[in-house]
Amino acid sequence: MRAYCARLEALGYEESVIRKGLASHFGLPVSEMSEWFESFPKARLRHIELLVELAPNRTEYSLIVKVAKNLGVSRASAARWVEAFKKA
């Protein structure tokens, strides 16, 4: 599964697409995915980039809430990822 994720991340896919593949091909439960993707930061940041592109006028708070909901992470973790996205 790790090689599968690494390959898709290298090809430029974002996290939600890779999640669908993991669920479909490997049966990885959604409850384990948020922790799993901590080691695939490029895919996670691409997902945040997509959210920003879809709603460019979203407030930072709204983005944090959306990231937390979409990726199944805490708001504190989502805030760290949003901050990492802004720095990248």
PDB file with one MODEL, atoms N, CA, C and O in Angstrom:
MODEL        1
ATOM      1  N   MET A   1       0.833  -1.196   0.000  1.00  0.00           N
ATOM      2  CA  MET A   1       0.000   0.000   0.000  1.00  0.00           C
ATOM      3  C   MET A   1       0.873   1.254   0.000  1.00  0.00           C
ATOM      4  O   MET A   1       0.553   2.249  -0.650  1.00  0.00           O
ATOM      5  N   ARG A   2       1.982   1.188   0.740  1.00  0.00           N
ATOM      6  CA  ARG A   2       2.863   2.357   0.805  1.00  0.00           C
ATOM      7  C   ARG A   2       3.423   2.683  -0.579  1.00  0.00           C
ATOM      8  O   ARG A   2       3.475   3.850  -0.966  1.00  0.00           O
ATOM      9  N   ALA A   3       3.839   1.664  -1.321  1.00  0.00           N
ATOM     10  CA  ALA A   3       4.379   1.884  -2.671  1.00  0.00           C
ATOM     11  C   ALA A   3       3.306   2.450  -3.593  1.00  0.00           C
ATOM     12  O   ALA A   3       3.584   3.321  -4.417  1.00  0.00           O
ATOM     13  N   TYR A   4       2.089   1.957  -3.451  1.00  0.00           N
ATOM     14  CA  TYR A   4       0.964   2.453  -4.250  1.00  0.00           C
ATOM     15  C   TYR A   4       0.749   3.940  -3.996  1.00  0.00           C
ATOM     16  O   TYR A   4       0.620   4.725  -4.935  1.00  0.00           O
ATOM     17  N   CYS A   5       0.713   4.319  -2.731  1.00  0.00           N
ATOM     18  CA  CYS A   5       0.512   5.731  -2.376  1.00  0.00           C
ATOM     19  C   CYS A   5       1.667   6.589  -2.857  1.00  0.00           C
ATOM     20  O   CYS A   5       1.458   7.675  -3.397  1.00  0.00           O
ATOM     21  N   ALA A   6       2.877   6.106  -2.663  1.00  0.00           N
ATOM     22  CA  ALA A   6       4.056   6.869  -3.083  1.00  0.00           C
ATOM     23  C   ALA A   6       4.064   7.078  -4.600  1.00  0.00           C
ATOM     24  O   ALA A   6       4.425   8.149  -5.088  1.00  0.00           O
ATOM     25  N   ARG A   7       3.665   6.052  -5.327  1.00  0.00           N
ATOM     26  CA  ARG A   7       3.617   6.169  -6.790  1.00  0.00           C
ATOM     27  C   ARG A   7       2.586   7.194  -7.231  1.00  0.00           C
ATOM     28  O   ARG A   7       2.870   8.026  -8.092  1.00  0.00           O
ATOM     29  N   LEU A   8       1.396   7.143  -6.652  1.00  0.00           N
ATOM     30  CA  LEU A   8       0.359   8.109  -7.026  1.00  0.00           C
ATOM     31  C   LEU A   8       0.722   9.522  -6.592  1.00  0.00           C
ATOM     32  O   LEU A   8       0.444  10.483  -7.308  1.00  0.00           O
ATOM     33  N   GLU A   9       1.338   9.651  -5.429  1.00  0.00           N
ATOM     34  CA  GLU A   9       1.775  10.969  -4.966  1.00  0.00           C
ATOM     35  C   GLU A   9       2.823  11.537  -5.933  1.00  0.00           C
ATOM     36  O   GLU A   9       2.778  12.718  -6.278  1.00  0.00           O
ATOM     37  N   ALA A  10       3.753  10.702  -6.362  1.00  0.00           N
ATOM     38  CA  ALA A  10       4.788  11.137  -7.307  1.00  0.00           C
ATOM     39  C   ALA A  10       4.201  11.525  -8.662  1.00  0.00           C
ATOM     40  O   ALA A  10       4.754  12.368  -9.369  1.00  0.00           O
ATOM     41  N   LEU A  11       3.087  10.908  -9.013  1.00  0.00           N
ATOM     42  CA  LEU A  11       2.419  11.239 -10.280  1.00  0.00           C
ATOM     43  C   LEU A  11       1.597  12.525 -10.188  1.00  0.00           C
ATOM     44  O   LEU A  11       1.066  13.001 -11.191  1.00  0.00           O
ATOM     45  N   GLY A  12       1.494  13.085  -8.975  1.00  0.00           N
ATOM     46  CA  GLY A  12       0.812  14.362  -8.822  1.00  0.00           C
ATOM     47  C   GLY A  12      -0.622  14.297  -8.329  1.00  0.00           C
ATOM     48  O   GLY A  12      -1.342  15.293  -8.393  1.00  0.00           O
ATOM     49  N   TYR A  13      -1.046  13.148  -7.840  1.00  0.00           N
ATOM     50  CA  TYR A  13      -2.413  13.029  -7.335  1.00  0.00           C
ATOM     51  C   TYR A  13      -2.533  13.626  -5.944  1.00  0.00           C
ATOM     52  O   TYR A  13      -1.568  13.670  -5.181  1.00  0.00           O
ATOM     53  N   GLU A  14      -3.735  14.083  -5.632  1.00  0.00           N
ATOM     54  CA  GLU A  14      -3.994  14.635  -4.301  1.00  0.00           C
ATOM     55  C   GLU A  14      -4.629  13.563  -3.418  1.00  0.00           C
ATOM     56  O   GLU A  14      -5.062  12.515  -3.899  1.00  0.00           O
ATOM     57  N   GLU A  15      -4.674  13.843  -2.141  1.00  0.00           N
ATOM     58  CA  GLU A  15      -5.026  12.827  -1.147  1.00  0.00           C
ATOM     59  C   GLU A  15      -6.380  12.159  -1.365  1.00  0.00           C
ATOM     60  O   GLU A  15      -6.479  10.940  -1.223  1.00  0.00           O
ATOM     61  N   SER A  16      -7.407  12.896  -1.699  1.00  0.00           N
ATOM     62  CA  SER A  16      -8.726  12.266  -1.803  1.00  0.00           C
ATOM     63  C   SER A  16      -8.779  11.234  -2.921  1.00  0.00           C
ATOM     64  O   SER A  16      -9.488  10.235  -2.802  1.00  0.00           O
ATOM     65  N   VAL A  17      -8.047  11.455  -3.995  1.00  0.00           N
ATOM     66  CA  VAL A  17      -8.004  10.478  -5.085  1.00  0.00           C
ATOM     67  C   VAL A  17      -7.274   9.216  -4.630  1.00  0.00           C
ATOM     68  O   VAL A  17      -7.712   8.101  -4.912  1.00  0.00           O
ATOM     69  N   ILE A  18      -6.161   9.402  -3.926  1.00  0.00           N
ATOM     70  CA  ILE A  18      -5.398   8.250  -3.439  1.00  0.00           C
ATOM     71  C   ILE A  18      -6.199   7.485  -2.392  1.00  0.00           C
ATOM     72  O   ILE A  18      -6.136   6.257  -2.336  1.00  0.00           O
ATOM     73  N   ARG A  19      -6.953   8.206  -1.560  1.00  0.00           N
ATOM     74  CA  ARG A  19      -7.808   7.550  -0.558  1.00  0.00           C
ATOM     75  C   ARG A  19      -8.816   6.620  -1.226  1.00  0.00           C
ATOM     76  O   ARG A  19      -9.034   5.496  -0.775  1.00  0.00           O
ATOM     77  N   LYS A  20      -9.423   7.101  -2.302  1.00  0.00           N
ATOM     78  CA  LYS A  20     -10.401   6.281  -3.018  1.00  0.00           C
ATOM     79  C   LYS A  20      -9.750   5.009  -3.551  1.00  0.00           C
ATOM     80  O   LYS A  20     -10.348   3.934  -3.510  1.00  0.00           O
ATOM     81  N   GLY A  21      -8.530   5.137  -4.046  1.00  0.00           N
ATOM     82  CA  GLY A  21      -7.805   3.968  -4.534  1.00  0.00           C
ATOM     83  C   GLY A  21      -7.487   2.983  -3.422  1.00  0.00           C
ATOM     84  O   GLY A  21      -7.640   1.774  -3.594  1.00  0.00           O
ATOM     85  N   LEU A  22      -7.044   3.499  -2.281  1.00  0.00           N
ATOM     86  CA  LEU A  22      -6.749   2.624  -1.135  1.00  0.00           C
ATOM     87  C   LEU A  22      -7.994   1.870  -0.681  1.00  0.00           C
ATOM     88  O   LEU A  22      -7.940   0.671  -0.409  1.00  0.00           O
ATOM     89  N   ALA A  23      -9.101   2.577  -0.604  1.00  0.00           N
ATOM     90  CA  ALA A  23     -10.344   1.940  -0.172  1.00  0.00           C
ATOM     91  C   ALA A  23     -10.788   0.879  -1.179  1.00  0.00           C
ATOM     92  O   ALA A  23     -11.223  -0.209  -0.802  1.00  0.00           O
ATOM     93  N   SER A  24     -10.672   1.214  -2.458  1.00  0.00           N
ATOM     94  CA  SER A  24     -11.132   0.318  -3.500  1.00  0.00           C
ATOM     95  C   SER A  24     -10.229  -0.907  -3.668  1.00  0.00           C
ATOM     96  O   SER A  24     -10.716  -2.036  -3.733  1.00  0.00           O
ATOM     97  N   HIS A  25      -8.934  -0.685  -3.738  1.00  0.00           N
ATOM     98  CA  HIS A  25      -8.007  -1.772  -4.044  1.00  0.00           C
ATOM     99  C   HIS A  25      -7.539  -2.570  -2.831  1.00  0.00           C
ATOM    100  O   HIS A  25      -7.262  -3.766  -2.929  1.00  0.00           O
ATOM    101  N   PHE A  26      -7.452  -1.887  -1.676  1.00  0.00           N
ATOM    102  CA  PHE A  26      -6.876  -2.544  -0.509  1.00  0.00           C
ATOM    103  C   PHE A  26      -7.831  -2.668   0.674  1.00  0.00           C
ATOM    104  O   PHE A  26      -7.524  -3.357   1.647  1.00  0.00           O
ATOM    105  N   GLY A  27      -8.980  -2.010   0.599  1.00  0.00           N
ATOM    106  CA  GLY A  27      -9.945  -2.086   1.680  1.00  0.00           C
ATOM    107  C   GLY A  27      -9.502  -1.384   2.960  1.00  0.00           C
ATOM    108  O   GLY A  27      -9.960  -1.736   4.047  1.00  0.00           O
ATOM    109  N   LEU A  28      -8.614  -0.393   2.843  1.00  0.00           N
ATOM    110  CA  LEU A  28      -8.171   0.348   4.023  1.00  0.00           C
ATOM    111  C   LEU A  28      -9.351   1.120   4.597  1.00  0.00           C
ATOM    112  O   LEU A  28      -9.980   1.895   3.876  1.00  0.00           O
ATOM    113  N   PRO A  29      -9.666   0.931   5.874  1.00  0.00           N
ATOM    114  CA  PRO A  29     -10.805   1.629   6.473  1.00  0.00           C
ATOM    115  C   PRO A  29     -10.566   3.139   6.552  1.00  0.00           C
ATOM    116  O   PRO A  29      -9.439   3.588   6.762  1.00  0.00           O
ATOM    117  N   VAL A  30     -11.613   3.894   6.385  1.00  0.00           N
ATOM    118  CA  VAL A  30     -11.541   5.352   6.441  1.00  0.00           C
ATOM    119  C   VAL A  30     -10.971   5.807   7.778  1.00  0.00           C
ATOM    120  O   VAL A  30     -10.255   6.807   7.834  1.00  0.00           O
ATOM    121  N   SER A  31     -11.271   5.103   8.832  1.00  0.00           N
ATOM    122  CA  SER A  31     -10.803   5.487  10.171  1.00  0.00           C
ATOM    123  C   SER A  31      -9.280   5.476  10.287  1.00  0.00           C
ATOM    124  O   SER A  31      -8.732   6.143  11.164  1.00  0.00           O
ATOM    125  N   GLU A  32      -8.590   4.742   9.431  1.00  0.00           N
ATOM    126  CA  GLU A  32      -7.133   4.670   9.481  1.00  0.00           C
ATOM    127  C   GLU A  32      -6.444   5.593   8.482  1.00  0.00           C
ATOM    128  O   GLU A  32      -5.223   5.744   8.518  1.00  0.00           O
ATOM    129  N   MET A  33      -7.211   6.204   7.598  1.00  0.00           N
ATOM    130  CA  MET A  33      -6.609   6.966   6.512  1.00  0.00           C
ATOM    131  C   MET A  33      -5.974   8.276   6.960  1.00  0.00           C
ATOM    132  O   MET A  33      -4.935   8.661   6.424  1.00  0.00           O
ATOM    133  N   SER A  34      -6.561   8.964   7.915  1.00  0.00           N
ATOM    134  CA  SER A  34      -5.991  10.261   8.299  1.00  0.00           C
ATOM    135  C   SER A  34      -4.582  10.090   8.834  1.00  0.00           C
ATOM    136  O   SER A  34      -3.697  10.879   8.504  1.00  0.00           O
ATOM    137  N   GLU A  35      -4.358   9.082   9.648  1.00  0.00           N
ATOM    138  CA  GLU A  35      -3.015   8.823  10.179  1.00  0.00           C
ATOM    139  C   GLU A  35      -2.083   8.327   9.076  1.00  0.00           C
ATOM    140  O   GLU A  35      -0.912   8.703   9.036  1.00  0.00           O
ATOM    141  N   TRP A  36      -2.591   7.499   8.197  1.00  0.00           N
ATOM    142  CA  TRP A  36      -1.803   6.924   7.110  1.00  0.00           C
ATOM    143  C   TRP A  36      -1.192   8.023   6.245  1.00  0.00           C
ATOM    144  O   TRP A  36      -0.035   7.917   5.839  1.00  0.00           O
ATOM    145  N   PHE A  37      -1.957   9.080   5.960  1.00  0.00           N
ATOM    146  CA  PHE A  37      -1.507  10.107   5.032  1.00  0.00           C
ATOM    147  C   PHE A  37      -0.590  11.153   5.654  1.00  0.00           C
ATOM    148  O   PHE A  37      -0.163  12.078   4.964  1.00  0.00           O
ATOM    149  N   GLU A  38      -0.281  11.027   6.934  1.00  0.00           N
ATOM    150  CA  GLU A  38       0.705  11.915   7.549  1.00  0.00           C
ATOM    151  C   GLU A  38       2.065  11.754   6.856  1.00  0.00           C
ATOM    152  O   GLU A  38       2.861  12.693   6.831  1.00  0.00           O
ATOM    153  N   SER A  39       2.328  10.590   6.304  1.00  0.00           N
ATOM    154  CA  SER A  39       3.607  10.350   5.643  1.00  0.00           C
ATOM    155  C   SER A  39       3.577  10.644   4.142  1.00  0.00           C
ATOM    156  O   SER A  39       4.520  10.311   3.424  1.00  0.00           O
ATOM    157  N   PHE A  40       2.504  11.260   3.674  1.00  0.00           N
ATOM    158  CA  PHE A  40       2.394  11.654   2.265  1.00  0.00           C
ATOM    159  C   PHE A  40       1.998  13.136   2.189  1.00  0.00           C
ATOM    160  O   PHE A  40       0.890  13.470   1.770  1.00  0.00           O
ATOM    161  N   PRO A  41       2.916  14.013   2.598  1.00  0.00           N
ATOM    162  CA  PRO A  41       2.569  15.431   2.704  1.00  0.00           C
ATOM    163  C   PRO A  41       2.258  16.116   1.380  1.00  0.00           C
ATOM    164  O   PRO A  41       1.426  17.023   1.341  1.00  0.00           O
ATOM    165  N   LYS A  42       2.904  15.705   0.302  1.00  0.00           N
ATOM    166  CA  LYS A  42       2.632  16.359  -0.991  1.00  0.00           C
ATOM    167  C   LYS A  42       1.190  16.130  -1.416  1.00  0.00           C
ATOM    168  O   LYS A  42       0.531  17.049  -1.902  1.00  0.00           O
ATOM    169  N   ALA A  43       0.703  14.924  -1.239  1.00  0.00           N
ATOM    170  CA  ALA A  43      -0.685  14.615  -1.603  1.00  0.00           C
ATOM    171  C   ALA A  43      -1.655  15.414  -0.740  1.00  0.00           C
ATOM    172  O   ALA A  43      -2.671  15.909  -1.229  1.00  0.00           O
ATOM    173  N   ARG A  44      -1.334  15.537   0.546  1.00  0.00           N
ATOM    174  CA  ARG A  44      -2.207  16.284   1.458  1.00  0.00           C
ATOM    175  C   ARG A  44      -2.215  17.765   1.099  1.00  0.00           C
ATOM    176  O   ARG A  44      -3.273  18.394   1.093  1.00  0.00           O
ATOM    177  N   LEU A  45      -1.057  18.321   0.802  1.00  0.00           N
ATOM    178  CA  LEU A  45      -0.993  19.741   0.430  1.00  0.00           C
ATOM    179  C   LEU A  45      -1.683  19.998  -0.907  1.00  0.00           C
ATOM    180  O   LEU A  45      -2.258  21.067  -1.113  1.00  0.00           O
ATOM    181  N   ARG A  46      -1.629  19.031  -1.809  1.00  0.00           N
ATOM    182  CA  ARG A  46      -2.356  19.179  -3.074  1.00  0.00           C
ATOM    183  C   ARG A  46      -3.865  19.227  -2.844  1.00  0.00           C
ATOM    184  O   ARG A  46      -4.581  19.942  -3.545  1.00  0.00           O
ATOM    185  N   HIS A  47      -4.341  18.476  -1.874  1.00  0.00           N
ATOM    186  CA  HIS A  47      -5.768  18.518  -1.562  1.00  0.00           C
ATOM    187  C   HIS A  47      -6.151  19.900  -1.043  1.00  0.00           C
ATOM    188  O   HIS A  47      -7.192  20.440  -1.419  1.00  0.00           O
ATOM    189  N   ILE A  48      -5.324  20.465  -0.191  1.00  0.00           N
ATOM    190  CA  ILE A  48      -5.599  21.807   0.316  1.00  0.00           C
ATOM    191  C   ILE A  48      -5.556  22.810  -0.829  1.00  0.00           C
ATOM    192  O   ILE A  48      -6.382  23.721  -0.887  1.00  0.00           O
ATOM    193  N   GLU A  49      -4.610  22.652  -1.732  1.00  0.00           N
ATOM    194  CA  GLU A  49      -4.525  23.523  -2.899  1.00  0.00           C
ATOM    195  C   GLU A  49      -5.809  23.453  -3.723  1.00  0.00           C
ATOM    196  O   GLU A  49      -6.315  24.478  -4.180  1.00  0.00           O
ATOM    197  N   LEU A  50      -6.328  22.253  -3.908  1.00  0.00           N
ATOM    198  CA  LEU A  50      -7.583  22.076  -4.642  1.00  0.00           C
ATOM    199  C   LEU A  50      -8.726  22.793  -3.941  1.00  0.00           C
ATOM    200  O   LEU A  50      -9.535  23.450  -4.597  1.00  0.00           O
ATOM    201  N   LEU A  51      -8.806  22.678  -2.620  1.00  0.00           N
ATOM    202  CA  LEU A  51      -9.865  23.358  -1.875  1.00  0.00           C
ATOM    203  C   LEU A  51      -9.772  24.875  -2.037  1.00  0.00           C
ATOM    204  O   LEU A  51     -10.790  25.555  -2.161  1.00  0.00           O
ATOM    205  N   VAL A  52      -8.558  25.392  -2.036  1.00  0.00           N
ATOM    206  CA  VAL A  52      -8.363  26.835  -2.215  1.00  0.00           C
ATOM    207  C   VAL A  52      -8.773  27.255  -3.627  1.00  0.00           C
ATOM    208  O   VAL A  52      -9.394  28.303  -3.809  1.00  0.00           O
ATOM    209  N   GLU A  53      -8.430  26.443  -4.618  1.00  0.00           N
ATOM    210  CA  GLU A  53      -8.815  26.745  -6.000  1.00  0.00           C
ATOM    211  C   GLU A  53     -10.329  26.730  -6.173  1.00  0.00           C
ATOM    212  O   GLU A  53     -10.880  27.563  -6.893  1.00  0.00           O
ATOM    213  N   LEU A  54     -10.999  25.794  -5.522  1.00  0.00           N
ATOM    214  CA  LEU A  54     -12.455  25.688  -5.663  1.00  0.00           C
ATOM    215  C   LEU A  54     -13.195  26.827  -4.971  1.00  0.00           C
ATOM    216  O   LEU A  54     -14.277  27.225  -5.400  1.00  0.00           O
ATOM    217  N   ALA A  55     -12.605  27.346  -3.900  1.00  0.00           N
ATOM    218  CA  ALA A  55     -13.243  28.446  -3.154  1.00  0.00           C
ATOM    219  C   ALA A  55     -12.159  29.432  -2.713  1.00  0.00           C
ATOM    220  O   ALA A  55     -11.749  29.433  -1.552  1.00  0.00           O
ATOM    221  N   PRO A  56     -11.698  30.273  -3.651  1.00  0.00           N
ATOM    222  CA  PRO A  56     -10.567  31.162  -3.345  1.00  0.00           C
ATOM    223  C   PRO A  56     -10.864  32.231  -2.296  1.00  0.00           C
ATOM    224  O   PRO A  56      -9.929  32.779  -1.713  1.00  0.00           O
ATOM    225  N   ASN A  57     -12.111  32.538  -2.044  1.00  0.00           N
ATOM    226  CA  ASN A  57     -12.462  33.575  -1.068  1.00  0.00           C
ATOM    227  C   ASN A  57     -12.796  33.011   0.309  1.00  0.00           C
ATOM    228  O   ASN A  57     -13.288  33.735   1.175  1.00  0.00           O
ATOM    229  N   ARG A  58     -12.538  31.753   0.508  1.00  0.00           N
ATOM    230  CA  ARG A  58     -12.809  31.098   1.780  1.00  0.00           C
ATOM    231  C   ARG A  58     -11.915  31.703   2.865  1.00  0.00           C
ATOM    232  O   ARG A  58     -10.742  31.986   2.621  1.00  0.00           O
ATOM    233  N   THR A  59     -12.466  31.897   4.051  1.00  0.00           N
ATOM    234  CA  THR A  59     -11.650  32.383   5.165  1.00  0.00           C
ATOM    235  C   THR A  59     -10.724  31.278   5.646  1.00  0.00           C
ATOM    236  O   THR A  59     -10.943  30.105   5.345  1.00  0.00           O
ATOM    237  N   GLU A  60      -9.703  31.643   6.383  1.00  0.00           N
ATOM    238  CA  GLU A  60      -8.779  30.645   6.905  1.00  0.00           C
ATOM    239  C   GLU A  60      -9.507  29.681   7.839  1.00  0.00           C
ATOM    240  O   GLU A  60      -9.264  28.475   7.804  1.00  0.00           O
ATOM    241  N   TYR A  61     -10.387  30.207   8.662  1.00  0.00           N
ATOM    242  CA  TYR A  61     -11.159  29.357   9.575  1.00  0.00           C
ATOM    243  C   TYR A  61     -11.995  28.351   8.780  1.00  0.00           C
ATOM    244  O   TYR A  61     -12.029  27.164   9.107  1.00  0.00           O
ATOM    245  N   SER A  62     -12.662  28.834   7.740  1.00  0.00           N
ATOM    246  CA  SER A  62     -13.486  27.954   6.912  1.00  0.00           C
ATOM    247  C   SER A  62     -12.633  26.890   6.227  1.00  0.00           C
ATOM    248  O   SER A  62     -13.052  25.739   6.108  1.00  0.00           O
ATOM    249  N   LEU A  63     -11.453  27.266   5.783  1.00  0.00           N
ATOM    250  CA  LEU A  63     -10.553  26.299   5.155  1.00  0.00           C
ATOM    251  C   LEU A  63     -10.121  25.238   6.156  1.00  0.00           C
ATOM    252  O   LEU A  63     -10.082  24.054   5.824  1.00  0.00           O
ATOM    253  N   ILE A  64      -9.801  25.646   7.362  1.00  0.00           N
ATOM    254  CA  ILE A  64      -9.401  24.692   8.401  1.00  0.00           C
ATOM    255  C   ILE A  64     -10.525  23.709   8.689  1.00  0.00           C
ATOM    256  O   ILE A  64     -10.286  22.506   8.802  1.00  0.00           O
ATOM    257  N   VAL A  65     -11.735  24.207   8.808  1.00  0.00           N
ATOM    258  CA  VAL A  65     -12.888  23.336   9.069  1.00  0.00           C
ATOM    259  C   VAL A  65     -13.093  22.365   7.909  1.00  0.00           C
ATOM    260  O   VAL A  65     -13.367  21.185   8.128  1.00  0.00           O
ATOM    261  N   LYS A  66     -12.961  22.854   6.682  1.00  0.00           N
ATOM    262  CA  LYS A  66     -13.151  22.007   5.500  1.00  0.00           C
ATOM    263  C   LYS A  66     -12.064  20.930   5.416  1.00  0.00           C
ATOM    264  O   LYS A  66     -12.351  19.770   5.117  1.00  0.00           O
ATOM    265  N   VAL A  67     -10.826  21.323   5.680  1.00  0.00           N
ATOM    266  CA  VAL A  67      -9.722  20.357   5.659  1.00  0.00           C
ATOM    267  C   VAL A  67      -9.947  19.286   6.725  1.00  0.00           C
ATOM    268  O   VAL A  67      -9.776  18.096   6.462  1.00  0.00           O
ATOM    269  N   ALA A  68     -10.330  19.712   7.921  1.00  0.00           N
ATOM    270  CA  ALA A  68     -10.583  18.757   9.009  1.00  0.00           C
ATOM    271  C   ALA A  68     -11.674  17.767   8.615  1.00  0.00           C
ATOM    272  O   ALA A  68     -11.549  16.565   8.849  1.00  0.00           O
ATOM    273  N   LYS A  69     -12.730  18.278   8.021  1.00  0.00           N
ATOM    274  CA  LYS A  69     -13.850  17.410   7.626  1.00  0.00           C
ATOM    275  C   LYS A  69     -13.447  16.468   6.489  1.00  0.00           C
ATOM    276  O   LYS A  69     -13.689  15.263   6.563  1.00  0.00           O
ATOM    277  N   ASN A  70     -12.838  17.013   5.450  1.00  0.00           N
ATOM    278  CA  ASN A  70     -12.490  16.196   4.285  1.00  0.00           C
ATOM    279  C   ASN A  70     -11.466  15.112   4.602  1.00  0.00           C
ATOM    280  O   ASN A  70     -11.558  13.993   4.097  1.00  0.00           O
ATOM    281  N   LEU A  71     -10.491  15.451   5.441  1.00  0.00           N
ATOM    282  CA  LEU A  71      -9.394  14.526   5.679  1.00  0.00           C
ATOM    283  C   LEU A  71      -9.546  13.731   6.964  1.00  0.00           C
ATOM    284  O   LEU A  71      -8.732  12.853   7.251  1.00  0.00           O
ATOM    285  N   GLY A  72     -10.572  14.026   7.733  1.00  0.00           N
ATOM    286  CA  GLY A  72     -10.812  13.268   8.957  1.00  0.00           C
ATOM    287  C   GLY A  72      -9.759  13.506  10.023  1.00  0.00           C
ATOM    288  O   GLY A  72      -9.390  12.593  10.761  1.00  0.00           O
ATOM    289  N   VAL A  73      -9.278  14.740  10.098  1.00  0.00           N
ATOM    290  CA  VAL A  73      -8.276  15.097  11.100  1.00  0.00           C
ATOM    291  C   VAL A  73      -8.877  16.121  12.061  1.00  0.00           C
ATOM    292  O   VAL A  73      -9.925  16.705  11.784  1.00  0.00           O
ATOM    293  N   SER A  74      -8.212  16.328  13.177  1.00  0.00           N
ATOM    294  CA  SER A  74      -8.681  17.338  14.127  1.00  0.00           C
ATOM    295  C   SER A  74      -8.491  18.725  13.534  1.00  0.00           C
ATOM    296  O   SER A  74      -7.734  18.908  12.580  1.00  0.00           O
ATOM    297  N   ARG A  75      -9.186  19.700  14.108  1.00  0.00           N
ATOM    298  CA  ARG A  75      -9.019  21.076  13.629  1.00  0.00           C
ATOM    299  C   ARG A  75      -7.606  21.578  13.901  1.00  0.00           C
ATOM    300  O   ARG A  75      -7.066  22.363  13.121  1.00  0.00           O
ATOM    301  N   ALA A  76      -7.011  21.136  14.993  1.00  0.00           N
ATOM    302  CA  ALA A  76      -5.633  21.543  15.297  1.00  0.00           C
ATOM    303  C   ALA A  76      -4.675  21.004  14.226  1.00  0.00           C
ATOM    304  O   ALA A  76      -3.784  21.714  13.760  1.00  0.00           O
ATOM    305  N   SER A  77      -4.871  19.762  13.853  1.00  0.00           N
ATOM    306  CA  SER A  77      -4.037  19.175  12.804  1.00  0.00           C
ATOM    307  C   SER A  77      -4.297  19.879  11.471  1.00  0.00           C
ATOM    308  O   SER A  77      -3.360  20.171  10.729  1.00  0.00           O
ATOM    309  N   ALA A  78      -5.550  20.146  11.174  1.00  0.00           N
ATOM    310  CA  ALA A  78      -5.896  20.853   9.935  1.00  0.00           C
ATOM    311  C   ALA A  78      -5.257  22.236   9.913  1.00  0.00           C
ATOM    312  O   ALA A  78      -4.777  22.678   8.869  1.00  0.00           O
ATOM    313  N   ALA A  79      -5.246  22.917  11.039  1.00  0.00           N
ATOM    314  CA  ALA A  79      -4.628  24.249  11.117  1.00  0.00           C
ATOM    315  C   ALA A  79      -3.133  24.157  10.822  1.00  0.00           C
ATOM    316  O   ALA A  79      -2.582  25.029  10.149  1.00  0.00           O
ATOM    317  N   ARG A  80      -2.479  23.120  11.314  1.00  0.00           N
ATOM    318  CA  ARG A  80      -1.044  22.932  11.022  1.00  0.00           C
ATOM    319  C   ARG A  80      -0.818  22.691   9.532  1.00  0.00           C
ATOM    320  O   ARG A  80       0.139  23.206   8.953  1.00  0.00           O
ATOM    321  N   TRP A  81      -1.698  21.908   8.916  1.00  0.00           N
ATOM    322  CA  TRP A  81      -1.559  21.636   7.486  1.00  0.00           C
ATOM    323  C   TRP A  81      -1.831  22.883   6.650  1.00  0.00           C
ATOM    324  O   TRP A  81      -1.149  23.128   5.655  1.00  0.00           O
ATOM    325  N   VAL A  82      -2.820  23.662   7.051  1.00  0.00           N
ATOM    326  CA  VAL A  82      -3.109  24.916   6.328  1.00  0.00           C
ATOM    327  C   VAL A  82      -1.924  25.858   6.441  1.00  0.00           C
ATOM    328  O   VAL A  82      -1.560  26.519   5.468  1.00  0.00           O
ATOM    329  N   GLU A  83      -1.322  25.924   7.612  1.00  0.00           N
ATOM    330  CA  GLU A  83      -0.135  26.763   7.816  1.00  0.00           C
ATOM    331  C   GLU A  83       1.021  26.267   6.947  1.00  0.00           C
ATOM    332  O   GLU A  83       1.737  27.073   6.353  1.00  0.00           O
ATOM    333  N   ALA A  84       1.203  24.967   6.870  1.00  0.00           N
ATOM    334  CA  ALA A  84       2.251  24.395   6.005  1.00  0.00           C
ATOM    335  C   ALA A  84       1.979  24.715   4.542  1.00  0.00           C
ATOM    336  O   ALA A  84       2.904  24.979   3.774  1.00  0.00           O
ATOM    337  N   PHE A  85       0.714  24.692   4.164  1.00  0.00           N
ATOM    338  CA  PHE A  85       0.338  25.033   2.776  1.00  0.00           C
ATOM    339  C   PHE A  85       0.695  26.481   2.474  1.00  0.00           C
ATOM    340  O   PHE A  85       1.237  26.784   1.411  1.00  0.00           O
ATOM    341  N   LYS A  86       0.391  27.373   3.408  1.00  0.00           N
ATOM    342  CA  LYS A  86       0.689  28.798   3.183  1.00  0.00           C
ATOM    343  C   LYS A  86       2.189  29.039   3.060  1.00  0.00           C
ATOM    344  O   LYS A  86       2.610  29.925   2.317  1.00  0.00           O
ATOM    345  N   LYS A  87       2.995  28.269   3.771  1.00  0.00           N
ATOM    346  CA  LYS A  87       4.445  28.422   3.714  1.00  0.00           C
ATOM    347  C   LYS A  87       5.038  27.825   2.433  1.00  0.00           C
ATOM    348  O   LYS A  87       6.100  28.250   1.976  1.00  0.00           O
ATOM    349  N   ALA A  88       4.355  26.854   1.870  1.00  0.00           N
ATOM    350  CA  ALA A  88       4.894  26.158   0.687  1.00  0.00           C
ATOM    351  C   ALA A  88       4.763  26.963  -0.588  1.00  0.00           C
ATOM    352  O   ALA A  88       5.172  26.503  -1.654  1.00  0.00           O
TER     353      ALA A  88
ENDMDL
END
